[in-house]
Amino acid sequence: MNKVKPKKSLHFRLVRRLREWHRTLGVWAAFFLIFLSVTGIALNHTERLSLAHQPITNTLLLDHYGINSPSDVRFYQDNRMILTNNLIWLDQKLLVEISSRFVAMGKFQQLWLVATDQYLFLFNDTGDLVDKISVATGLPSAIVAISVEQSNVIIDTSKGYYQADDDFLTWQAIATLKEPSWLHQSNATDQQIMHAIELYRSQFLTWERIIIDAHSGRIFGLFGVVVMDIAAILLILLSLSGLYIWIRYANAKR
């Protein structure tokens, strides 16, 4: 006579089904856990890894973030000094972001000079700011040109020519018989221009921002955010199903 197999309880079938789903969810969740863990560790050590100070030069990433090229690119002093919109560079080092109308720049003795219509910036050979001279500290206003010679710095303003003393503390109105040799931009190759554009664009995107956006999914826009939300829901379901299975197992051992 055949024995009738006892009907499995609802809880037993539920736990078995949960175990199947738990394994499936675990496989998918593992990828997100590893990704979130790696990016999270990187963000916790962003200062040590200098992530906030490492600009991105990858063109695809820059285009993805919609970072446009500068509209104004100029070269001075044997192409060592570069203007890209409102950013001033010495070789590849960012010197200053100017807020007033740019005039010209060049080298005077051991100093690098950047002139705007309202300011005169002085930098040393390593690109460190030595002084910032303004109209409030005696600089004549409305500068339109600057001349740099071996021993003189002359500026052209709406009120005439002025010459600086050795320390740039006072400016004396002068009249010259010979027109000063004003600083002017130099020609650059296409490669130099492209490099300057890359320098400018890279300042607006760092590895820190990339990792933050990847961690949250925003690097892929709304789609990425939705994917990360789904991943979070999967992790919650995985935790709940694992907790339920553990409780059932603990109760069964009693």
C-alpha positions in Angstrom: 0.0 0.0 0.0 1.5 3.4 -1.1 2.1 5.9 1.7 0.6 9.3 1.3 3.3 12.0 1.5 2.5 14.6 4.0 1.7 17.9 2.5 4.4 20.4 3.1 3.5 23.4 5.2 3.0 26.9 3.9 5.9 28.1 5.9 8.2 25.4 4.5 7.3 26.3 0.9 7.7 30.0 1.6 11.1 29.5 3.1 12.3 27.4 0.2 11.0 30.0 -2.2 12.7 32.7 -0.2 16.0 30.9 -0.3 15.8 30.6 -4.1 15.1 34.4 -4.4 17.7 35.1 -1.8 20.4 33.4 -3.8 19.3 35.2 -7.0 19.2 38.6 -5.3 22.5 37.9 -3.7 24.2 37.4 -7.0 22.9 40.7 -8.4 23.4 42.6 -5.2 27.1 41.5 -5.0 28.0 43.6 -8.0 26.4 46.7 -6.5 27.9 46.0 -3.1 31.4 45.8 -4.5 30.9 48.9 -6.6 29.4 50.9 -3.7 32.1 49.7 -1.3 35.0 50.6 -3.7 33.6 54.1 -4.5 32.7 54.7 -0.8 36.2 53.9 0.3 37.6 56.2 -2.3 35.3 59.0 -1.1 36.4 58.5 2.5 40.0 59.0 1.5 39.5 61.8 -1.1 42.0 64.1 0.5 44.7 61.4 0.8 44.2 60.3 -2.8 44.0 64.0 -3.9 40.8 63.2 -5.9 39.6 66.7 -5.6 42.8 68.0 -7.2 43.1 65.6 -10.1 41.4 67.2 -13.1 39.9 65.1 -15.8 41.4 65.4 -19.3 39.3 62.7 -21.0 37.4 64.3 -23.9 34.5 61.9 -23.7 33.9 62.6 -20.0 34.2 66.3 -20.5 31.7 66.2 -23.4 29.4 64.0 -21.3 29.3 66.7 -18.6 28.7 69.4 -21.2 31.9 71.3 -20.3 32.5 73.7 -23.2 35.7 75.0 -24.7 36.8 78.6 -23.9 35.7 81.2 -26.3 38.9 83.3 -25.8 42.4 81.8 -25.9 45.5 83.9 -26.1 49.2 83.3 -25.7 51.9 85.6 -24.3 55.6 85.6 -23.5 56.9 82.9 -25.8 53.6 81.1 -25.3 54.4 80.3 -21.7 51.5 82.5 -20.4 48.0 81.6 -21.5 44.6 83.2 -21.2 41.6 81.0 -21.4 38.4 83.1 -20.9 39.0 84.4 -17.3 41.7 81.9 -16.3 45.4 82.8 -16.5 48.1 80.1 -16.8 51.9 79.9 -16.5 53.0 76.9 -18.4 50.5 74.3 -17.0 49.9 76.0 -13.6 46.8 78.0 -13.0 47.8 81.4 -11.7 44.6 83.3 -11.1 41.0 83.7 -12.1 40.4 87.3 -13.1 37.1 89.2 -12.7 37.9 92.3 -14.6 38.7 93.0 -18.3 42.0 91.4 -19.3 44.7 93.7 -20.8 48.0 91.8 -21.3 50.7 89.9 -19.5 54.4 89.2 -19.6 57.7 88.9 -17.7 59.5 91.7 -15.9 62.9 90.8 -14.4 62.0 87.9 -12.1 58.3 88.6 -12.0 55.4 87.5 -14.1 52.9 90.3 -14.6 49.2 90.0 -15.4 47.3 93.2 -16.1 43.6 93.9 -16.2 41.9 97.2 -16.4 41.7 97.4 -12.6 44.4 95.2 -11.2 48.1 94.2 -11.7 49.0 90.8 -10.4 52.7 89.9 -9.7 53.9 86.3 -9.6 57.3 84.7 -8.9 59.0 82.1 -11.1 57.1 79.2 -9.4 53.7 80.8 -10.1 53.0 82.0 -6.5 51.2 85.3 -6.0 53.6 88.0 -4.8 51.3 91.0 -4.8 48.0 92.2 -6.1 47.9 95.9 -6.9 44.6 97.6 -7.4 43.1 101.0 -7.9 42.6 101.2 -4.1 46.3 100.8 -3.5 47.4 103.4 -6.0 47.2 101.7 -9.4 45.9 104.1 -12.1 42.4 103.0 -13.3 41.2 102.1 -16.8 44.3 100.4 -18.0 44.3 99.6 -21.7 47.9 98.5 -22.4 51.1 97.6 -20.5 54.8 97.9 -21.6 57.5 95.8 -19.9 61.2 96.8 -20.5 64.4 95.9 -18.7 63.9 98.5 -15.9 60.5 100.0 -16.5 56.9 99.1 -16.4 54.6 101.5 -18.2 50.8 101.4 -18.4 48.5 103.2 -20.8 45.3 104.5 -19.3 42.4 106.7 -20.3 44.3 109.6 -18.6 47.7 109.0 -20.1 50.9 107.0 -19.5 52.2 106.1 -16.0 55.4 104.5 -14.9 55.9 102.4 -11.8 58.7 102.7 -9.3 60.9 99.7 -8.4 58.4 98.5 -5.8 55.2 99.2 -7.7 54.2 101.4 -4.8 53.8 104.7 -6.8 52.9 105.5 -10.4 54.2 108.7 -12.0 52.5 110.3 -15.0 55.0 110.5 -17.9 55.2 111.7 -21.5 57.4 109.8 -23.9 58.9 110.8 -27.2 58.9 107.2 -28.4 55.8 105.0 -28.2 56.4 102.2 -25.7 56.5 98.6 -26.9 53.2 97.3 -25.6 52.8 93.7 -24.7 50.8 91.8 -27.3 49.8 88.2 -27.8 51.9 85.8 -29.7 51.0 83.2 -32.3 50.4 79.6 -31.3 50.2 76.3 -33.2 47.0 74.3 -33.4 48.5 71.8 -30.9 49.2 74.5 -28.4 45.7 75.9 -28.7 44.2 72.4 -28.2 46.3 71.9 -25.2 45.2 75.2 -23.7 41.6 74.3 -24.3 42.1 70.9 -22.6 43.7 72.7 -19.6 40.7 75.0 -19.3 38.0 72.3 -19.6 39.8 69.9 -17.2 39.5 72.5 -14.3 35.7 71.9 -14.1 35.8 68.2 -13.7 37.7 66.1 -11.1 37.9 62.5 -10.1 36.1 63.3 -6.9 33.1 64.5 -8.8 33.2 61.5 -11.1 33.3 59.0 -8.2 30.5 60.9 -6.3 28.3 60.8 -9.4 29.1 57.2 -10.1 28.3 56.3 -6.4 24.9 57.9 -6.7 24.3 56.9 -10.3 24.0 60.5 -11.5 26.8 60.0 -13.9 24.3 58.3 -16.2 21.5 60.9 -15.6 18.0 59.8 -14.5 18.6 56.3 -15.8 21.6 55.9 -13.4 19.6 57.2 -10.5 16.8 54.7 -11.1 19.3 51.8 -11.4 20.9 52.7 -8.1 17.4 53.0 -6.5 16.6 49.6 -7.8 19.9 48.3 -6.4 19.0 49.8 -3.0 15.6 48.1 -3.1 17.3 44.8 -4.0 19.6 45.1 -1.0 16.7 45.8 1.3 14.8 42.8 0.0 18.0 40.7 0.4 18.4 41.8 4.0 14.7 41.1 4.8 14.6 37.7 3.2 17.9 36.7 4.9 16.6 37.9 8.3 13.3 35.9 7.8 15.2 32.7 6.8 17.5 33.1 9.8 14.6 33.5 12.2 12.8 30.4 10.8 16.0 28.4 11.0 16.6 29.6 14.6 13.1 28.7 15.6 13.4 25.2 14.0 16.4 24.4 16.1 14.7 25.0 19.4 
